[in-house]
Amino acid sequence: MLDQAFEIYQQILAEHPDHAGSHINSGIVLYLMGELPRALASLERAVEVDPSHADARYNRAKILAAMDRVAEALEQLMIARELAPKDQHTIQEICRIYLKLRRYEDFFEAVAEGLEHHPHDSTLYIMKAQAFLEKGDHGRAADLLNLLLNHDPSLEGALSLLSDVYLQTNRVDKAVACVKRALLKNPDSAELHKKLGICYSVRGDRPLAQGEFARARELDPTIIVTIEDAGQVQEEKPERWDALRFQSYILSRSEYYARSGAWRGAVNEFLLLARKYPDRPIILQELASAYQNSGEYRRAYTLYRRVLEEEPRNLEVQLQLSRLALAIGRIAEARKFSEQSAATYPEVSEVSEIQGQVYLEAGELEKARDAFQRAIERSSTNLDALTGLGTCHFRAGDFKSARDVWEQAHKLFPGSIQIALCLADANVELGQKVAAIKLLRETKTSAAASGAFVRKRAGASTAGAKAETARAASPTGAAGRFGAPAPASRAAETADGPDPRTINRGTPLAIGAAPPSLYPLARFSGSAVELLHRLGSLYLECGWPKKARAEWRELRELWRGEAGEAIYVFETLVFFREVREALRTIRAWVAKHAAPPEIDFLLMLCHVMLKDQTKFWISWQKVWKEKPALFESRANFLKAVLARGDVNFLLSQMPRTQALFSSHPETIQQITALEDYLGRIQAIEPITELNPDFF
């Protein structure tokens, strides 16, 4: 076909020897045919015919660069840029040559100019990251590539280069994940298979490396794979694994991801393995576990169901299905799976614990208490059983018994955030707020020492695609395998994100704390974000707004948009008067959940700050109709967040509100009390229009 195209252009030139376009196209065809000298001659002729033709200059430069005549190529490109200053391809080629010559100052200047004209040019960003990498600035290279992958997670060039960054910084598993994601888009790339083989070789997975090198040669017999390329691995014919060795490898990979928390990398690896070995249930099970720990519960649930069809006595799968059914609100199915587990494995502690969680969610406190006690009898260190038993006492109003159980758990797991939060709730209900604050502060110090308050930069991930959050390890222990040893403390497990077992709860919280109906029935998880939120709430209700402000500012810096933790951030967004962000986040949450009065209370405050009278009245009336006691219980929050203009706005709405509820004497009394309280706030001087600390 190239020969035919060349003949056509020659025919045109025979009739029109000075047709610059045909000279250019002839040169391009010859370039594609590999005849560089003839191609260069055609382009030189095009330049002679029309010296002001930017495309002729550009293509001549391309051929000169291919012939390693870089200085001449750069000269032609400069002329082409003068002729067409905004031409994207010319700018890219200039940057490539500067990069090749290691003229970094000129390179960055050219990239900046190119991005002014083409701000979304991913090629320029990738070359810029390449320059950072060559200069040894791995952090900036990774940041830039991750930013690109946030916008296009399948960008092959960015994934390939990011794998180089990770490989050079000894993060080999992340490098492997990047190359595998690139292969999902371009599975027949010999270079990518070769690169994956190199990554495997560096990691020490010799059989996998050999297989990738063999695949690269199948796709491109000319590709060079030597011991220098591979680092430590020489090419040999791939070996076949027996079933035991295969299972051992899968479990070792799961253990690695459980230790590192790189669940997106696990998803990528097990997806590829599942496609290659569709008849291996162990791969589907580990893929489901990876999805579960990544927060994709419905996908995990579907995969676990498939595994259970093939292995109906698989206890781990039964337990995970029960947990996930609770997480996605399928209580009847959770009950079915838990009963199935109890019939098959009645002596296993976790089976009774899961039954207790199901009963707790269904509101059957007596059955839940019995199930949790059976679980504790079989394993006195079952943290979730202790959590659940205390929750049964708490919900029954027996706060002292709840505290006793949770104190027992706290002795076993002194660094556990979830137990600390439970104990704080019990202490608050028993009137010991200072003790609750002291406990949470100690837990915060312990969690910070273990790294729980360190978040990855926004945009970083195991393969650079999304914001990376360390998820909880599988509920049954390392690598998600039933029977694996439980960690000494669950604080590190759940420090950065919601546990996959989180279910809808309603733990009563104290005045000033986050609204009870927003939260699950029992704290089977606890995150650093939740800890900071609760600590700030306690400071606020004790009359220490500056301390609350400090905790919530730290929370805002820590939170990276994780949906599972959004409920703990609503109040802080309103507190810091980030109204637009608060409305956006709350509305996204309400789209998937029924909005309780506490949410309407926060929405009402947002509309007060915006002075949006129409929307204000919608949420204002709902709160007065459904839960007017909120205005009294959240009095300290109102005092801390309302500015003078907000107070004046609310006071102006009181006559209309009293007229609206004139037939409800108790509500009128509460409205009058709120009006008096707002009047006292208004009298305090000075009140700032921003974030007041006026008392």
C-alpha positions as CSV (number, residue, x, y, z in Angstrom):
1,M,0.0,0.0,0.0
2,L,2.9,2.4,0.7
3,D,4.3,1.6,-2.7
4,Q,1.0,2.5,-4.3
5,A,0.8,5.8,-2.4
6,F,4.4,6.7,-3.4
7,E,3.6,6.0,-7.1
8,I,0.5,8.2,-6.9
9,Y,2.5,11.1,-5.5
10,Q,5.2,10.6,-8.2
11,Q,2.6,10.8,-10.9
12,I,1.3,14.1,-9.4
13,L,4.9,15.4,-9.3
14,A,5.5,14.4,-12.9
15,E,2.7,16.8,-13.9
16,H,3.4,19.4,-11.2
17,P,7.0,19.2,-10.2
18,D,6.7,22.2,-7.9
19,H,3.8,20.8,-5.8
20,A,5.2,21.1,-2.3
21,G,2.4,19.0,-0.7
22,S,3.3,16.0,-2.9
23,H,7.0,16.3,-2.1
24,I,6.1,16.3,1.6
25,N,3.8,13.3,1.3
26,S,6.4,11.4,-0.8
27,G,9.0,12.0,1.9
28,I,6.6,10.8,4.6
29,V,5.9,7.6,2.7
30,L,9.6,7.0,2.1
31,Y,10.1,7.6,5.8
32,L,7.5,5.0,6.7
33,M,9.2,2.6,4.3
34,G,12.5,3.1,6.1
35,E,14.3,4.9,3.2
36,L,15.5,7.8,5.2
37,P,18.0,9.4,2.6
38,R,15.4,9.4,-0.2
39,A,12.8,10.8,2.3
40,L,15.1,13.6,3.3
41,A,15.7,14.4,-0.3
42,S,12.0,14.8,-0.9
43,L,11.6,17.0,2.1
44,E,14.5,19.2,1.1
45,R,12.9,19.6,-2.3
46,A,9.7,20.6,-0.6
47,V,11.6,23.3,1.4
48,E,13.2,24.6,-1.8
49,V,9.8,24.8,-3.5
50,D,8.2,26.6,-0.5
51,P,10.6,27.8,2.2
52,S,7.7,29.1,4.2
53,H,5.9,25.8,4.4
54,A,5.8,24.9,8.1
55,D,4.9,21.2,7.5
56,A,7.9,20.8,5.1
57,R,10.2,22.1,7.8
58,Y,8.7,20.0,10.5
59,N,8.8,16.7,8.5
60,R,12.4,17.5,7.4
61,A,13.3,17.9,11.0
62,K,11.7,14.6,11.9
63,I,13.8,12.7,9.3
64,L,17.0,14.5,10.4
65,A,16.3,13.5,14.0
66,A,15.8,9.9,12.9
67,M,19.2,10.1,11.2
68,D,20.8,11.4,14.4
69,R,21.4,14.8,12.9
70,V,19.8,16.4,15.9
71,A,21.4,19.9,15.6
72,E,20.1,20.3,12.0
73,A,16.7,19.0,13.1
74,L,16.4,21.6,15.9
75,E,17.3,24.3,13.4
76,Q,14.5,23.3,11.1
77,L,12.0,23.0,14.0
78,M,12.9,26.6,15.1
79,I,12.1,27.8,11.7
80,A,8.8,25.8,11.7
81,R,7.9,27.3,15.0
82,E,8.4,30.8,13.7
83,L,6.1,30.0,10.8
84,A,3.5,28.3,13.0
85,P,4.0,29.4,16.6
86,K,1.2,27.4,18.1
87,D,1.6,24.2,16.1
88,Q,1.3,21.4,18.7
89,H,3.5,18.8,16.9
90,T,6.3,21.3,16.3
91,I,6.4,22.2,20.0
92,Q,6.4,18.5,21.0
93,E,9.3,17.7,18.7
94,I,11.4,20.7,20.0
95,C,10.8,19.4,23.5
96,R,11.9,15.9,22.5
97,I,15.1,17.2,21.1
98,Y,15.9,19.4,24.1
99,L,15.2,16.3,26.3
100,K,17.5,14.2,24.1
101,L,20.3,16.8,24.3
102,R,19.6,17.1,28.1
103,R,19.2,20.9,27.7
104,Y,16.7,20.9,30.6
105,E,16.5,24.7,31.0
106,D,15.5,25.1,27.3
107,F,13.3,22.1,27.6
108,F,11.2,23.4,30.5
109,E,10.9,26.8,28.8
110,A,9.6,25.1,25.7
111,V,7.2,22.9,27.6
112,A,5.8,26.0,29.5
113,E,5.3,27.8,26.2
114,G,3.6,24.7,24.7
115,L,1.3,24.3,27.7
116,E,0.2,27.9,27.4
117,H,-1.1,27.1,23.9
118,H,-2.2,23.5,24.6
119,P,-2.9,23.2,28.4
120,H,-4.3,19.7,28.0
121,D,-1.4,18.2,26.0
122,S,-0.7,14.9,27.8
123,T,2.4,14.3,25.7
124,L,4.1,17.5,27.0
125,Y,3.2,16.5,30.6
126,I,4.7,13.0,30.1
127,M,7.9,14.5,28.6
128,K,8.1,16.9,31.6
129,A,7.8,14.0,33.9
130,Q,10.6,12.2,31.9
131,A,12.8,15.2,32.5
132,F,12.1,15.1,36.2
133,L,13.0,11.4,36.2
134,E,16.2,12.0,34.4
135,K,17.2,14.7,36.8
136,G,16.5,12.3,39.7
137,D,13.4,14.1,41.0
138,H,11.3,11.0,41.4
139,G,8.7,12.7,43.6
140,R,7.8,15.4,41.1
141,A,7.8,12.9,38.3
142,A,5.4,10.7,40.2
143,D,3.1,13.6,41.2
144,L,2.8,14.8,37.6
145,L,2.1,11.4,36.2
146,N,-0.5,10.6,38.9
147,L,-2.2,13.9,38.1
148,L,-2.4,12.9,34.4
149,L,-3.8,9.5,35.4
150,N,-6.5,11.1,37.5
151,H,-7.9,12.5,34.2
152,D,-7.2,9.5,32.1
153,P,-6.5,6.3,34.1
154,S,-5.6,4.3,31.0
155,L,-3.0,6.7,29.5
156,E,-0.4,4.2,28.3
157,G,2.6,6.5,28.1
158,A,2.0,7.8,31.7
159,L,1.6,4.3,33.1
160,S,4.7,3.1,31.4
161,L,6.8,6.0,32.6
162,L,5.3,5.8,36.1
163,S,6.4,2.2,36.2
164,D,10.0,3.4,35.5
165,V,9.7,5.8,38.4
166,Y,8.5,3.1,40.8
167,L,11.2,0.7,39.5
168,Q,13.9,3.2,40.2
169,T,12.6,3.9,43.7
170,N,12.4,0.2,44.6
171,R,8.6,0.1,44.6
172,V,8.5,-2.8,42.3
173,D,5.0,-4.0,42.9
174,K,3.6,-0.6,42.0
175,A,5.7,-0.7,38.8
176,V,4.2,-4.1,38.0
177,A,0.7,-2.7,38.6
178,C,1.4,0.2,36.2
179,V,2.6,-2.0,33.4
180,K,-0.3,-4.4,33.8
181,R,-2.8,-1.5,33.6
182,A,-1.0,-0.4,30.4
183,L,-1.3,-3.9,29.0
184,L,-5.1,-3.8,29.6
185,K,-5.2,-1.1,27.0
186,N,-2.6,-2.5,24.7
187,P,-2.3,-6.2,25.4
188,D,-0.1,-6.9,22.2
189,S,2.7,-4.5,23.1
190,A,6.0,-6.4,23.0
191,E,7.7,-3.5,24.8
192,L,5.2,-3.6,27.7
193,H,5.6,-7.4,28.0
194,K,9.3,-6.9,28.1
195,K,9.0,-4.2,30.7
196,L,6.8,-6.4,32.8
197,G,9.3,-9.2,32.6
198,I,12.0,-6.8,33.8
199,C,9.8,-5.8,36.8
200,Y,9.2,-9.4,37.6
201,S,12.9,-10.2,37.4
202,V,13.8,-7.3,39.8
203,R,11.1,-8.6,42.2
204,G,12.5,-12.1,42.0
205,D,9.5,-13.8,40.3
206,R,11.7,-15.7,37.8
207,P,9.0,-17.9,36.2
208,L,6.7,-14.9,35.6
209,A,9.6,-12.9,34.1
210,Q,10.5,-15.8,31.7
211,G,6.9,-16.0,30.6
212,E,6.7,-12.2,29.9
213,F,10.0,-12.3,27.9
214,A,8.7,-15.2,25.9
215,R,5.4,-13.4,25.2
216,A,7.4,-10.3,24.1
217,R,9.4,-12.4,21.6
218,E,6.2,-14.0,20.2
219,L,4.8,-10.5,19.5
220,D,8.1,-9.1,18.1
221,P,10.8,-11.6,17.2
222,T,13.3,-8.8,16.8
223,I,13.0,-7.5,20.4
224,I,16.1,-7.8,22.4
225,V,15.9,-9.3,25.9
226,T,19.3,-10.0,27.5
227,I,20.5,-10.5,31.0
228,E,21.5,-6.8,31.0
229,D,17.8,-5.9,30.2
230,A,16.5,-8.3,32.8
231,G,18.8,-7.5,35.6
232,Q,19.1,-10.9,37.1
233,V,17.0,-13.3,35.0
234,Q,18.2,-15.2,31.9
235,E,15.6,-16.3,29.4
236,E,14.5,-19.9,29.6
237,K,11.4,-21.7,28.5
238,P,8.5,-20.9,30.9
239,E,8.0,-23.6,33.5
240,R,4.5,-25.0,34.3
241,W,3.3,-24.7,37.9
242,D,1.5,-27.4,39.7
243,A,-1.7,-26.6,41.6
244,L,0.0,-26.3,45.0
245,R,2.7,-24.0,43.7
246,F,0.1,-21.9,41.9
247,Q,-2.0,-21.5,45.1
248,S,1.1,-20.7,47.1
249,Y,1.9,-17.9,44.7
250,I,-1.6,-16.5,44.8
251,L,-1.6,-16.4,48.6
252,S,1.8,-14.8,48.8
253,R,0.6,-12.0,46.5
254,S,-2.5,-11.6,48.7
255,E,-0.3,-11.4,51.8
256,Y,1.8,-8.7,50.1
257,Y,-1.1,-6.6,49.3
258,A,-2.6,-7.0,52.7
259,R,0.6,-5.7,54.3
260,S,1.0,-2.8,51.9
261,G,-2.7,-1.9,51.5
262,A,-2.2,-1.5,47.8
263,W,-5.6,-2.9,46.9
264,R,-5.9,-1.3,43.5
265,G,-2.7,-3.1,42.6
266,A,-4.2,-6.3,43.8
267,V,-7.3,-5.7,41.7
268,N,-5.2,-5.2,38.6
269,E,-3.0,-8.3,39.2
270,F,-5.9,-10.7,40.0
271,L,-8.0,-9.4,37.1
272,L,-5.3,-10.4,34.7
273,L,-4.9,-13.7,36.4
274,A,-8.6,-14.3,36.4
275,R,-8.7,-13.8,32.6
276,K,-5.9,-16.2,32.1
277,Y,-7.1,-18.8,34.5
278,P,-11.0,-18.4,34.6
279,D,-11.5,-21.9,36.2
280,R,-9.5,-21.1,39.4
281,P,-11.8,-20.2,42.3
282,I,-8.9,-19.0,44.4
283,I,-8.2,-16.2,42.0
284,L,-11.8,-15.1,42.0
285,Q,-11.8,-15.2,45.8
286,E,-8.7,-13.0,46.1
287,L,-10.0,-10.7,43.4
288,A,-13.2,-10.3,45.4
289,S,-11.2,-9.6,48.5
290,A,-9.2,-6.9,46.7
291,Y,-12.5,-5.3,45.5
292,Q,-13.8,-5.5,49.1
293,N,-10.8,-3.8,50.5
294,S,-11.0,-1.2,47.7
295,G,-14.6,-0.3,48.8
296,E,-16.3,-1.9,45.8
297,Y,-18.6,-4.0,47.8
298,R,-21.1,-5.0,45.1
299,R,-18.5,-6.3,42.8
300,A,-16.9,-8.2,45.6
301,Y,-20.3,-9.6,46.6
302,T,-21.0,-10.9,43.1
303,L,-17.6,-12.6,42.8
304,Y,-17.9,-14.2,46.3
305,R,-21.3,-15.6,45.1
306,R,-19.6,-17.2,42.1
307,V,-16.9,-18.7,44.4
308,L,-19.6,-20.1,46.8
309,E,-21.3,-21.8,43.9
310,E,-18.2,-23.8,43.2
311,E,-17.1,-24.2,46.9
312,P,-20.3,-24.3,49.0
313,R,-18.4,-25.1,52.2
314,N,-15.9,-22.3,51.9
315,L,-16.3,-20.7,55.3
316,E,-14.3,-17.5,54.5
317,V,-16.5,-16.8,51.6
318,Q,-19.6,-17.4,53.7
319,L,-18.4,-14.9,56.3
320,Q,-17.4,-12.3,53.7
321,L,-20.8,-12.6,52.0
322,S,-22.5,-12.0,55.3
323,R,-20.4,-8.9,56.0
324,L,-20.9,-7.5,52.5
325,A,-24.7,-8.2,52.5
326,L,-24.8,-6.1,55.7
327,A,-22.8,-3.4,54.1
328,I,-25.0,-3.1,51.1
329,G,-28.3,-3.4,53.1
330,R,-29.3,-7.0,52.2
331,I,-30.2,-8.1,55.7
332,A,-32.2,-11.2,54.7
333,E,-29.3,-12.5,52.6
334,A,-26.8,-11.7,55.4
335,R,-29.0,-13.7,57.8
336,K,-29.1,-16.6,55.3
337,F,-25.4,-16.8,54.9
338,S,-24.7,-16.4,58.6
339,E,-27.1,-19.3,59.4
340,Q,-25.5,-21.4,56.7
341,S,-22.1,-20.8,58.4
342,A,-23.5,-21.5,61.8
343,A,-24.9,-24.9,60.6
344,T,-21.6,-25.9,59.0
345,Y,-19.1,-24.4,61.5
346,P,-20.9,-23.9,64.9
347,E,-17.7,-23.8,66.9
348,V,-16.0,-20.9,65.1
349,S,-15.9,-17.6,66.9
350,E,-16.2,-15.5,63.8
351,V,-19.4,-17.3,62.8
352,S,-21.1,-16.3,66.0
353,E,-19.8,-12.8,65.7
354,I,-21.3,-12.4,62.3
355,Q,-24.6,-13.8,63.5
356,G,-24.5,-11.2,66.2
357,Q,-23.9,-8.4,63.7
358,V,-26.9,-9.6,61.7
359,Y,-29.1,-9.7,64.7
360,L,-27.9,-6.3,65.8
361,E,-28.7,-4.8,62.4
362,A,-32.2,-6.3,62.6
363,G,-32.7,-4.8,66.1
364,E,-32.9,-8.2,67.8
365,L,-30.7,-7.2,70.8
366,E,-31.2,-10.4,72.9
367,K,-30.2,-12.7,70.1
368,A,-27.3,-10.4,69.2
369,R,-26.1,-10.4,72.8
370,D,-26.2,-14.2,73.0
371,A,-24.3,-14.5,69.7
372,F,-21.6,-12.1,70.7
373,Q,-21.2,-13.9,74.1
374,R,-20.8,-17.2,72.3
375,A,-18.1,-15.7,70.0
376,I,-16.2,-14.3,73.1
377,E,-16.4,-17.7,74.8
378,R,-14.7,-19.3,71.8
379,S,-12.2,-16.5,71.4
380,S,-11.7,-14.0,74.2
381,T,-9.7,-11.7,71.8
382,N,-12.4,-11.3,69.2
383,L,-12.4,-7.5,68.9
384,D,-15.6,-7.3,66.9
385,A,-17.5,-9.6,69.3
386,L,-16.4,-7.4,72.2
387,T,-17.5,-4.3,70.2
388,G,-20.8,-5.8,69.4
389,L,-21.5,-7.0,73.0
390,G,-20.8,-3.5,74.3
391,T,-23.1,-2.0,71.7
392,C,-25.9,-4.3,72.7
393,H,-25.7,-3.0,76.3
394,F,-25.3,0.6,75.0
395,R,-28.4,0.4,72.8
396,A,-30.3,-1.1,75.7
397,G,-29.4,2.0,77.8
398,D,-27.0,0.1,80.1
399,F,-24.1,2.4,79.6
400,K,-22.0,1.1,82.5
401,S,-22.1,-2.5,81.3
402,A,-21.2,-1.2,77.8
403,R,-18.2,0.7,79.2
404,D,-17.1,-2.4,81.2
405,V,-17.0,-4.5,78.1
406,W,-15.3,-1.9,76.0
407,E,-12.7,-1.3,78.7
408,Q,-11.9,-5.0,78.6
409,A,-11.5,-4.7,74.8
410,H,-9.3,-1.6,75.3
411,K,-6.9,-3.5,77.5
412,L,-6.6,-6.1,74.8
413,F,-6.3,-3.6,72.0
414,P,-5.0,-0.3,73.5
415,G,-4.4,1.3,70.1
416,S,-7.8,0.5,68.6
417,I,-9.6,3.6,67.3
418,Q,-12.9,1.9,67.1
419,I,-12.8,0.8,70.8
420,A,-11.7,4.3,71.8
421,L,-14.6,5.8,70.0
422,C,-17.0,3.4,71.7
423,L,-15.5,4.1,75.1
424,A,-15.8,7.8,74.5
425,D,-19.5,7.4,73.8
426,A,-20.0,5.4,77.0
427,N,-18.1,8.0,79.1
428,V,-20.1,10.8,77.6
429,E,-23.4,9.1,78.4
430,L,-22.2,8.6,82.0
431,G,-21.4,12.3,82.3
432,Q,-17.6,11.9,82.0
433,K,-16.8,14.1,79.0
434,V,-13.3,15.0,80.2
435,A,-12.4,11.3,80.5
436,A,-13.7,10.8,77.0
437,I,-11.5,13.6,75.7
438,K,-8.5,12.3,77.5
439,L,-9.0,8.9,76.1
440,L,-9.4,10.2,72.5
441,R,-6.3,12.3,72.8
442,E,-4.2,9.4,74.0
443,T,-5.6,7.3,71.1
444,K,-4.8,10.1,68.7
445,T,-1.2,10.2,69.9
446,S,-0.9,6.4,69.6
447,A,-2.5,6.3,66.1
448,A,-0.3,9.2,64.9
449,A,2.8,7.3,66.0
450,S,1.7,4.3,63.9
451,G,1.2,6.5,60.9
452,A,-2.6,6.6,60.9
453,F,-2.6,10.4,60.4
454,V,-0.4,10.3,57.3
455,R,-2.3,10.4,54.0
456,K,-1.0,10.0,50.5
457,R,-1.1,13.1,48.3
458,A,-4.3,13.5,46.4
459,G,-4.0,11.8,43.1
460,A,-1.5,9.2,44.2
461,S,-2.5,5.5,44.0
462,T,-1.0,2.1,43.7
463,A,-0.8,2.6,40.0
464,G,-1.3,6.3,39.8
465,A,-4.9,6.4,38.9
466,K,-6.9,7.6,41.9
467,A,-6.3,9.0,45.3
468,E,-4.7,6.3,47.4
469,T,-6.3,5.5,50.7
470,A,-5.0,2.7,52.9
471,R,-8.0,0.4,53.4
472,A,-8.6,-2.0,56.3
473,A,-7.0,-5.4,56.1
474,S,-9.4,-8.2,55.5
475,P,-11.6,-8.8,58.5
476,T,-10.2,-12.3,59.1
477,G,-6.6,-11.2,59.2
478,A,-3.6,-10.9,56.9
479,A,-4.2,-11.7,53.3
480,G,-7.9,-12.2,53.8
481,R,-7.5,-15.9,54.6
482,F,-9.7,-17.5,57.2
483,G,-7.7,-18.7,60.2
484,A,-4.8,-16.3,59.6
485,P,-3.6,-14.7,62.9
486,A,-5.4,-11.6,63.9
487,P,-3.4,-8.4,64.2
488,A,-2.3,-7.3,67.6
489,S,-4.2,-4.1,67.2
490,R,-6.9,-3.0,64.7
491,A,-5.9,0.6,64.9
492,A,-3.6,0.3,61.9
493,E,-6.2,-1.7,60.0
494,T,-8.8,0.9,60.0
495,A,-6.8,4.0,60.5
496,D,-7.4,5.4,57.0
497,G,-10.7,4.2,55.8
498,P,-14.0,2.6,56.5
499,D,-13.9,-1.1,57.2
500,P,-15.7,-3.3,54.6
501,R,-17.9,-4.6,57.3
502,T,-19.4,-1.2,58.2
503,I,-23.2,-1.4,58.6
504,N,-25.9,1.1,59.3
505,R,-25.9,1.9,63.0
506,G,-27.5,4.3,65.4
507,T,-25.2,4.7,68.3
508,P,-26.5,7.5,70.5
509,L,-24.1,10.3,70.7
510,A,-23.9,13.2,73.1
511,I,-24.9,16.8,72.6
512,G,-22.7,18.5,70.0
513,A,-21.5,15.2,68.6
514,A,-22.3,14.1,65.1
515,P,-26.0,13.2,64.5
516,P,-26.7,9.6,65.6
517,S,-28.9,8.6,62.7
518,L,-26.0,9.2,60.3
519,Y,-23.9,6.4,61.7
520,P,-24.0,2.6,61.7
521,L,-25.4,0.6,64.6
522,A,-22.1,-0.5,66.0
523,R,-18.6,0.7,65.6
524,F,-17.0,-2.2,63.8
525,S,-14.5,0.2,62.3
526,G,-12.8,3.4,63.3
527,S,-10.8,5.9,61.2
528,A,-8.5,8.8,62.0
529,V,-11.0,11.1,60.4
530,E,-13.8,9.9,62.7
531,L,-11.5,10.2,65.7
532,L,-10.7,13.8,64.9
533,H,-14.4,14.6,64.3
534,R,-15.5,13.1,67.6
535,L,-12.7,14.9,69.5
536,G,-13.6,18.2,67.9
537,S,-17.3,17.6,68.8
538,L,-16.5,17.0,72.4
539,Y,-14.3,20.1,72.6
540,L,-17.2,22.1,71.1
541,E,-19.8,20.8,73.5
542,C,-17.5,21.5,76.4
543,G,-17.2,25.1,75.3
544,W,-13.7,25.0,73.8
545,P,-14.3,26.1,70.2
546,K,-10.6,26.9,69.6
547,K,-9.6,23.4,70.4
548,A,-12.4,22.0,68.2
549,R,-11.3,24.3,65.4
550,A,-7.8,22.9,65.6
551,E,-9.0,19.3,65.5
552,W,-11.3,19.9,62.6
553,R,-8.7,21.8,60.7
554,E,-6.5,18.7,61.0
555,L,-9.5,16.6,59.8
556,R,-9.9,18.8,56.7
557,E,-6.3,18.4,55.9
558,L,-6.4,14.6,56.4
559,W,-9.6,14.0,54.4
560,R,-9.0,13.4,50.7
561,G,-12.6,13.0,49.5
562,E,-13.2,9.4,50.6
563,A,-16.9,8.8,50.3
564,G,-17.0,6.5,53.3
565,E,-15.8,9.2,55.6
566,A,-17.8,12.1,54.1
567,I,-20.4,11.9,56.9
568,Y,-17.7,12.9,59.4
569,V,-16.8,16.0,57.3
570,F,-20.2,17.6,56.8
571,E,-20.1,19.4,60.2
572,T,-16.6,20.6,59.8
573,L,-17.3,22.1,56.3
574,V,-20.2,24.1,57.8
575,F,-18.0,25.1,60.8
576,F,-15.4,26.5,58.5
577,R,-18.1,28.1,56.3
578,E,-17.0,26.2,53.2
579,V,-20.6,26.4,52.2
580,R,-20.4,25.4,48.5
581,E,-18.3,22.3,49.3
582,A,-20.6,21.4,52.2
583,L,-23.7,21.6,49.9
584,R,-22.0,19.5,47.2
585,T,-20.8,16.8,49.6
586,I,-24.0,16.6,51.5
587,R,-26.1,16.4,48.4
588,A,-23.9,13.6,47.0
589,W,-24.5,11.7,50.2
590,V,-28.2,12.4,50.3
591,A,-28.5,11.0,46.8
592,K,-27.7,7.6,48.2
593,H,-29.2,7.8,51.7
594,A,-32.3,9.1,53.3
595,A,-31.7,12.5,54.9
596,P,-32.3,12.6,58.7
597,P,-33.1,15.8,60.5
598,E,-29.4,16.3,61.4
599,I,-28.6,16.6,57.7
600,D,-31.5,19.1,57.2
601,F,-30.0,21.0,60.2
602,L,-26.7,21.4,58.4
603,L,-28.3,22.2,55.1
604,M,-30.4,24.9,56.9
605,L,-27.2,26.5,58.2
606,C,-25.7,26.5,54.8
607,H,-28.7,28.3,53.4
608,V,-28.5,30.8,56.3
609,M,-24.9,31.6,55.4
610,L,-25.9,32.1,51.7
611,K,-29.1,34.0,52.8
612,D,-31.1,31.8,50.4
613,Q,-34.5,32.3,51.9
614,T,-36.3,29.8,49.7
615,K,-34.1,26.8,50.3
616,F,-33.7,27.9,53.9
617,W,-37.4,27.5,54.6
618,I,-37.5,24.0,53.2
619,S,-34.9,22.6,55.7
620,W,-35.9,25.0,58.5
621,Q,-39.4,23.7,58.5
622,K,-38.3,20.0,58.3
623,V,-36.1,20.4,61.4
624,W,-38.9,22.1,63.4
625,K,-41.4,19.4,62.4
626,E,-39.2,16.3,62.8
627,K,-36.7,17.2,65.5
628,P,-36.9,20.6,67.1
629,A,-34.8,19.5,70.0
630,L,-31.8,19.7,67.7
631,F,-31.6,23.5,68.2
632,E,-31.1,23.0,71.9
633,S,-28.7,20.1,71.6
634,R,-26.6,21.9,69.0
635,A,-26.6,25.2,70.8
636,N,-22.8,25.3,71.2
637,F,-22.3,24.5,67.5
638,L,-24.7,27.4,66.6
639,K,-22.8,29.8,68.8
640,A,-19.5,28.8,67.3
641,V,-20.5,28.9,63.6
642,L,-23.0,31.8,63.3
643,A,-21.8,35.2,62.2
644,R,-23.6,38.5,62.9
645,G,-25.3,38.5,59.6
646,D,-26.5,34.9,60.1
647,V,-28.0,35.7,63.5
648,N,-29.8,38.7,62.1
649,F,-31.2,36.6,59.3
650,L,-32.5,33.9,61.7
651,L,-34.0,36.5,64.0
652,S,-35.8,38.0,61.0
653,Q,-37.5,34.6,60.3
654,M,-38.8,34.1,63.9
655,P,-42.2,35.9,63.5
656,R,-43.1,33.9,60.4
657,T,-41.9,30.7,62.1
658,Q,-44.1,31.4,65.2
659,A,-47.1,32.0,63.0
660,L,-46.5,28.8,61.1
661,F,-46.4,26.7,64.3
662,S,-49.0,28.6,66.3
663,S,-51.1,25.5,66.9
664,H,-48.1,23.7,68.5
665,P,-47.5,25.2,71.9
666,E,-44.4,23.1,72.7
667,T,-42.8,24.0,69.4
668,I,-43.6,27.7,70.0
669,Q,-41.9,27.4,73.4
670,Q,-38.8,26.0,71.7
671,I,-38.8,28.7,69.0
672,T,-39.0,31.4,71.7
673,A,-36.1,29.8,73.6
674,L,-34.0,29.8,70.4
675,E,-34.9,33.4,69.7
676,D,-33.8,34.4,73.2
677,Y,-30.6,32.5,72.7
678,L,-29.9,34.1,69.4
679,G,-30.5,37.5,70.9
680,R,-27.9,36.7,73.6
681,I,-25.4,35.7,70.9
682,Q,-26.1,38.9,69.0
683,A,-25.3,40.9,72.1
684,I,-21.8,39.5,72.4
685,E,-19.1,41.8,71.0
686,P,-17.2,41.5,68.7
687,I,-18.6,39.0,66.4
688,T,-16.7,38.4,63.2
689,E,-18.3,37.6,59.8
690,L,-15.9,34.7,59.4
691,N,-15.1,31.9,61.8
692,P,-15.8,33.5,65.2
693,D,-14.0,32.5,68.4
694,F,-15.9,35.1,70.3
695,F,-16.1,33.5,73.7
